[in-house]
Amino acid sequence: MAMEKQMRTLLDAYGVELPISLSDLGDKDIQLDFLVDGILAAGQSGIIAGASKTLKTSLAVDLSMSLAFGLDFLGAYPVTKPRRVLMFTIESGEYMIKDTCLRVAKAKGVSREAWADQIHFHCDWAPTAGNSEHIEMLRMMIRDTQADVVILDPTYLMIDGDNMANIQKQGTELRSLADAVLAEGATPLLVDHIKLTSGNAKEHRPLELGDLSGAGKAAVFRQWVLVSRRERFVAGSDDHRLWMTTGGSHGFHSETALDINEARDLIGCRNWGVETIDAAEAAREVAEKKREAAEAKKQETKERHVDELYEAYVKASPDGLTDRKAKSMTSLNSTNFQAAKAALINRTRIEETVYLAKNKQQYEAYRCTQ
């Protein structure tokens, strides 16, 4: 009895429960509480990660607004019930966050008058992992705002960059942030960049967990939202075509495509238009665009060959050139020369003639048409 009491005292001191039997586990009523149906679950640490120019912060704001007002995330993924959100975002600043909130609210039909205290933002400070005072301040803010979900953006400004390759130290730092949030009964979601060397991002393919930057993140986070571009970012463009891959230890995984438009309306205000597209349909579209681009590049090369060959005939006009001489005046191989010559004949830009050599011998030749 004394041994059992001593063990109980020790376990209580560390907040550790006794092991549960298989029978008791089977009888236990355990329900998975989703924040966003099939995508994000409550009580599990998560990560929102993507390459540059994939609207990570804007997507996190859409998620915050969706959770706060119980509206569909990105207009397509049901939020199970309203939640209180605390978001730390220290890259964008208050102006950009307010602008994004206004645009997202307009898209979701939430009037400015309906804004209350469901969401709190901190745009000037974020906790640093491993700093006990910062961790305590984080926990105090969670309690003060009564947050159910805490979004930390961006992760790289909250951890020690010298430990990126050390899975043990990285894991410890990330867990210190996630565990502090979980200890207050809230769900931690960290926003992060991916590897600069990611082949998937460079080739505009959907991301995988292996694309996360640093060590240990795939092990620490139990759920993820990964975002990459389907097409190259064009400066000044208001259209963003993205891939979004979601998944987690809760057993749900999905891949979809997003078309996001931020064009300005008639009074100069930017919009937040989101369309979700079936991944297979988007993949076919991407493949077709690649085929068209390859065909366009091939045609461009052919036209360059035609122009190069025609320039040789122009220089020789009006005497004309034999095939051997014409080819020697270009960089074309035999196949490309014959194709370019056939195109010039078909377009009636060159015509057959006779070339008279110095030895008075005649050869078949071509010259520019008159």
C-alpha positions in Angstrom: 0.0 0.0 0.0 2.8 2.4 0.9 4.6 1.6 -2.4 1.3 2.3 -4.3 0.9 5.6 -2.5 4.5 6.6 -3.2 4.0 5.8 -6.9 0.8 7.7 -7.1 2.5 10.8 -5.5 5.3 10.6 -7.9 3.0 10.2 -11.0 0.8 13.1 -9.8 3.9 15.3 -9.4 4.7 14.8 -13.0 1.1 14.8 -14.2 1.5 11.3 -15.5 -1.5 8.9 -15.6 -1.3 5.1 -15.0 -1.1 2.9 -18.1 -4.6 2.0 -19.4 -5.6 -1.5 -20.2 -6.7 -2.7 -23.6 -10.1 -3.4 -22.2 -10.5 0.1 -20.7 -9.2 1.6 -23.9 -11.8 -0.3 -25.8 -14.6 1.0 -23.5 -13.4 4.6 -23.5 -15.5 7.0 -25.5 -13.0 8.8 -27.8 -14.3 11.1 -30.5 -12.2 13.0 -33.0 -13.0 16.7 -32.9 -12.4 18.3 -36.3 -11.8 22.0 -36.6 -12.2 21.8 -40.4 -14.0 18.6 -41.5 -11.6 16.1 -42.8 -8.6 18.5 -42.8 -7.6 19.8 -39.4 -8.4 18.2 -36.0 -8.5 19.8 -32.6 -5.8 18.9 -30.1 -3.2 17.9 -32.7 -0.2 20.1 -33.6 -0.2 21.1 -37.3 1.8 23.0 -39.9 0.8 25.2 -42.8 3.9 25.2 -45.1 4.7 26.4 -48.6 7.2 28.0 -50.9 7.5 31.8 -51.4 4.5 33.5 -53.1 2.0 30.7 -52.1 -0.2 33.0 -49.9 0.5 31.1 -46.7 -0.4 34.0 -44.4 -3.5 34.9 -46.4 -4.6 31.3 -46.3 -4.0 31.3 -42.5 -6.1 34.5 -42.2 -8.9 32.8 -44.2 -8.6 29.8 -41.8 -8.8 32.2 -38.8 -11.9 34.0 -40.1 -13.5 30.7 -41.1 -12.9 29.2 -37.6 -14.0 32.4 -35.8 -17.4 32.7 -37.7 -18.0 29.0 -38.3 -17.8 29.4 -42.1 -16.4 27.1 -44.7 -12.6 27.3 -45.0 -11.8 28.7 -48.6 -15.5 28.5 -49.2 -15.4 24.8 -49.6 -14.3 23.0 -46.4 -16.9 22.9 -43.6 -15.9 24.3 -40.2 -17.6 22.2 -37.5 -18.3 25.1 -35.1 -17.0 28.6 -34.3 -13.7 28.7 -32.4 -11.7 31.5 -30.8 -8.4 32.2 -32.6 -5.1 33.8 -31.6 -2.8 34.5 -34.5 0.8 35.7 -34.2 2.0 37.0 -37.6 5.1 39.2 -37.6 6.1 39.4 -41.2 3.1 41.2 -42.8 2.3 44.0 -40.3 -1.0 45.3 -39.1 -1.9 47.1 -42.4 -1.6 44.0 -44.6 -3.4 41.8 -42.0 -6.3 44.2 -41.7 -6.5 44.4 -45.5 -6.5 40.7 -45.8 -9.2 40.4 -43.1 -11.4 42.9 -44.9 -11.1 41.1 -48.2 -11.7 37.6 -46.7 -14.7 39.0 -44.7 -16.2 40.5 -47.8 -15.8 37.2 -49.7 -17.5 35.3 -46.8 -20.3 37.8 -46.4 -19.2 38.9 -42.9 -19.9 42.6 -42.3 -17.4 44.8 -40.4 -20.0 45.4 -37.8 -20.0 41.6 -37.0 -16.4 41.6 -36.0 -16.0 41.0 -32.3 -13.3 39.3 -30.2 -13.4 35.9 -31.8 -10.0 36.5 -33.3 -6.9 38.2 -31.8 -3.8 39.2 -33.7 -0.3 40.0 -32.5 1.7 41.6 -35.4 4.7 42.9 -33.4 5.8 39.9 -31.3 5.9 36.2 -31.3 7.3 33.7 -28.7 10.8 32.2 -29.1 11.1 28.5 -28.6 13.4 27.6 -25.7 12.8 30.9 -23.9 10.8 30.0 -20.8 9.6 33.6 -20.2 8.3 33.7 -23.8 6.6 30.4 -23.4 4.9 31.6 -20.2 3.8 34.8 -22.0 2.3 32.7 -24.8 0.3 30.7 -22.3 -0.9 33.8 -20.6 -2.1 35.3 -23.9 -3.9 32.1 -24.7 -5.7 32.2 -21.4 -6.5 35.9 -21.7 -8.0 35.5 -25.2 -9.6 32.1 -24.4 -8.2 30.9 -27.7 -9.1 27.4 -29.1 -6.6 27.7 -31.9 -3.2 29.4 -32.0 -1.5 30.2 -35.3 2.2 31.0 -35.2 3.5 32.7 -38.4 6.3 32.3 -39.4 8.1 29.4 -37.6 11.6 30.3 -38.7 11.5 33.5 -36.7 10.6 31.6 -33.5 13.3 28.9 -33.5 17.1 28.8 -33.5 18.3 28.7 -37.1 21.6 27.1 -36.1 19.8 23.9 -35.2 18.0 23.4 -38.5 19.8 20.1 -39.3 19.7 18.7 -35.7 16.5 16.7 -35.4 16.7 16.4 -31.6 17.2 20.1 -31.0 14.7 21.1 -33.7 12.2 18.7 -32.3 12.7 20.0 -28.8 12.2 23.6 -29.8 9.1 22.9 -31.9 7.6 20.8 -29.2 8.2 23.6 -26.6 5.9 25.8 -28.7 3.3 23.2 -29.6 3.2 21.7 -26.1 2.7 25.1 -24.5 -0.4 25.7 -26.7 -1.7 22.1 -26.1 -1.2 22.5 -22.4 -3.8 25.4 -22.5 -6.3 23.2 -24.3 -5.7 24.9 -27.7 -4.6 23.6 -31.1 -1.2 24.9 -32.4 -0.8 25.5 -36.1 2.6 26.8 -37.2 3.2 28.5 -40.6 6.5 27.7 -42.2 8.5 27.9 -45.4 9.8 24.8 -47.2 13.2 23.9 -48.5 14.7 26.2 -51.1 15.9 23.1 -52.9 12.4 21.5 -53.1 12.1 19.8 -56.5 8.3 19.7 -56.2 8.1 23.4 -55.7 10.5 24.1 -58.6 8.5 21.9 -60.9 5.2 23.2 -59.7 4.1 19.9 -58.3 2.1 19.1 -55.1 4.3 19.1 -52.0 5.2 16.2 -49.7 6.4 16.1 -46.1 9.9 15.7 -47.3 9.8 19.3 -48.6 9.5 20.8 -45.1 12.6 22.7 -44.2 14.8 21.7 -41.2 14.8 18.4 -39.3 12.1 16.9 -37.1 9.0 18.8 -38.4 7.5 15.8 -40.1 7.8 13.9 -36.8 6.5 16.7 -34.5 3.4 17.8 -36.5 0.5 15.5 -36.6 -1.3 17.2 -39.4 -0.4 19.4 -42.3 -1.5 21.8 -45.1 1.1 22.1 -47.8 0.8 24.7 -50.5 2.7 25.0 -53.8 2.2 26.8 -57.1 0.8 25.1 -60.2 2.3 27.8 -62.4 5.3 30.1 -62.1 4.6 33.3 -60.1 4.3 36.3 -62.4 5.1 39.7 -60.8 2.1 42.0 -61.0 -0.4 39.2 -61.6 -3.5 38.9 -59.4 -4.1 35.3 -60.2 -2.6 32.5 -58.2 -2.9 28.8 -59.2 -1.9 26.6 -56.3 -1.8 23.0 -55.2 -3.0 22.2 -51.6 -2.1 18.9 -50.0 -3.6 18.1 -46.6 -3.2 15.1 -44.3 -2.5 13.9 -40.8 -2.3 11.1 -38.3 -6.1 11.2 -38.1 -6.1 9.2 -41.3 -7.6 11.8 -43.7 -5.6 12.9 -46.8 -6.5 15.0 -49.8 -5.1 16.9 -52.7 -6.8 19.7 -54.5 -6.1 22.7 -56.6 -6.9 26.3 -55.7 -7.4 29.3 -58.1 -7.2 32.5 -56.1 -7.9 35.9 -57.6 -6.9 39.1 -55.8 -7.8 41.6 -58.6 -9.0 45.0 -57.6 -12.6 46.0 -58.0 -14.0 49.2 -59.5 -13.1 51.3 -56.5 -9.6 49.9 -56.2 -10.1 47.4 -53.4 -8.4 44.0 -53.8 -10.7 40.9 -53.7 -10.3 37.4 -52.3 -11.8 35.1 -54.8 -11.2 31.4 -54.2 -12.2 28.5 -56.4 -11.4 24.8 -55.5 -10.7 22.5 -58.4 -10.6 18.7 -58.5 -6.9 17.6 -58.4 -7.3 15.2 -61.4 -8.9 17.9 -63.5 -6.1 20.4 -62.5 -3.4 17.8 -63.3 -4.9 17.4 -66.8 -5.0 21.2 -67.2 -1.3 21.4 -66.2 -0.4 18.6 -68.5 -2.2 20.2 -71.4 -0.5 23.6 -70.7 2.9 21.9 -70.6 2.1 20.2 -73.9 1.0 23.5 -75.5 4.1 25.2 -74.1 6.4 22.5 -75.5 4.6 22.7 -78.9 4.9 26.5 -78.8 8.6 26.3 -78.0 9.1 23.7 -80.8 7.3 26.0 -83.2 9.4 28.9 -82.1 12.6 27.0 -82.8 11.3 26.0 -86.2 10.6 29.7 -87.0 14.0 30.7 -85.9 15.5 28.1 -88.2 13.3 29.4 -91.1 14.5 33.0 -90.4 18.1 31.9 -90.2 18.0 30.1 -93.5 16.1 32.8 -95.2 18.7 35.3 -94.2 21.3 33.2 -96.1 19.2 33.4 -99.2 18.8 37.2 -98.8 22.5 37.6 -98.7 23.0 35.5 -101.8 20.2 37.1 -103.8 19.6 37.2 -106.8 22.2 34.5 -107.7 20.7 31.9 -105.4 22.4 29.1 -103.3 22.9 25.4 -103.7 21.7 23.4 -100.7 25.3 22.7 -99.7 26.2 26.4 -99.7 23.0 27.5 -98.0 23.4 25.0 -95.2 27.1 26.0 -94.7 25.9 29.6 -94.0 23.7 28.5 -91.1 24.1 26.5 -87.9 21.4 24.0 -88.9 21.8 20.3 -89.1 20.6 18.4 -92.1 17.1 17.6 -90.7 16.5 21.2 -89.5 17.8 22.6 -92.8 15.4 20.4 -94.9 12.5 21.4 -92.7 13.3 25.1 -92.9 13.8 24.9 -96.7 10.5 23.1 -97.1 8.7 25.8 -95.1 10.3 28.6 -97.2 9.2 26.9 -100.4 5.7 26.2 -99.1 5.4 29.9 -98.1 6.7 30.9 -101.6 9.6 32.9 -100.0 12.2 31.1 -102.1 12.0 29.6 -105.6 14.0 27.2 -107.7 16.7 28.6 -110.0 19.9 27.6 -111.6 23.3 28.4 -110.1 26.1 28.9 -112.6 29.4 28.0 -111.1 32.8 29.5 -112.2 33.5 26.5 -114.3 30.3 27.2 -116.2 28.6 24.1 -114.7 25.0 24.5 -113.7 23.6 23.4 -110.3 20.1 23.3 -108.9 19.7 26.2 -106.5 17.1 28.4 -104.7 16.8 32.1 -104.4 14.4 34.6 -102.8 11.2 35.1 -104.8 10.9 38.4 -106.6 
